[in-house]
Amino acid sequence: MTRRQEESATEFADRVKAEIAMAGGMLDLPWDGFLKKKPFIKEKLMQQQWEFARHFQQQNVETQEDNEPDVETQEDNE
């Protein structure tokens, strides 16, 4: 990826981050880079954990639906 002429360094970084998240099947969450410098807020951590769990549950359901065999009943065969 290359930086577009009209975008700032921050916009470019956000675009790259979004592409990486999409390629890895992850959520594109906002990130300020100061996680290690500031104490975390428990509510924010819990919200992010919930969002991750919801995302992976949704992926799991979609994967299970894709892997389910087509089941035909005897009525369909008659």
N, C-alpha and C positions, 0 to 999 in steps of 0.2 A: 504494500500500500504506500502511496505517496500522499503527501500533504497537498491539499488543494490551495490555490492561490488565495482564495477568499476566506479560508478558515484559519482560526487562531490555533495556537499550539494546543490549547485546552480542548477545542472542538475536535481537532485531529485525534488527540488521545482518547476522547470519548468515543469517537467513531471506531478506532482500532479496538478498544475494549469491547464495544458492542459486537464487532465481527468475531472476536475471539470467543465471546460468550455464546454466540449463535453457533459457531463451529463446534464448540464443546458441549452443546445441548444444555447450557447453563442459563441462569437468569442474568440479565444485564442490570445490575443494581448500581445505584450511585455510590461512588467511592471518593473520599476526599484525601486519602493517603495518610491521614493522621491517626490511624487506629492505635499505633504503638505509643504515640505521644500524649494522648488524652485517655483518661479512664473511661471505660465503656459505660454506656447507659444501659442498665439491665432491660428496660422496656424495649429499647431499640434492638438489642441483641435477641430478645424473645420474638420480636416482630420479624426479624430477618430469618431466624430459625424456622418460624412458622411458614414464611414464604418459600424457603427452600424445601421444607417437608411437603407443602402443597404442590410445588412444581414436580417433585420426584414421584409423588403419589399419582399425579395426573399422567406422567410419563409411563408409570407402571401399568395403569389402567389401559392406556393406549396400546402398550406392548402386548398385554394379555388379550385385548380384543383382536389384534393383528394375528396372534398365534392360535386363536380358537379355530378348531376344524369346523367345516360346514357339516352340520348334523342334519341328516334327512330322516324324517319319520317314516313309518311303514305306510301311512296314508299317502305320503308324497310318491312312494314307489308303486302304488297300486293304480 
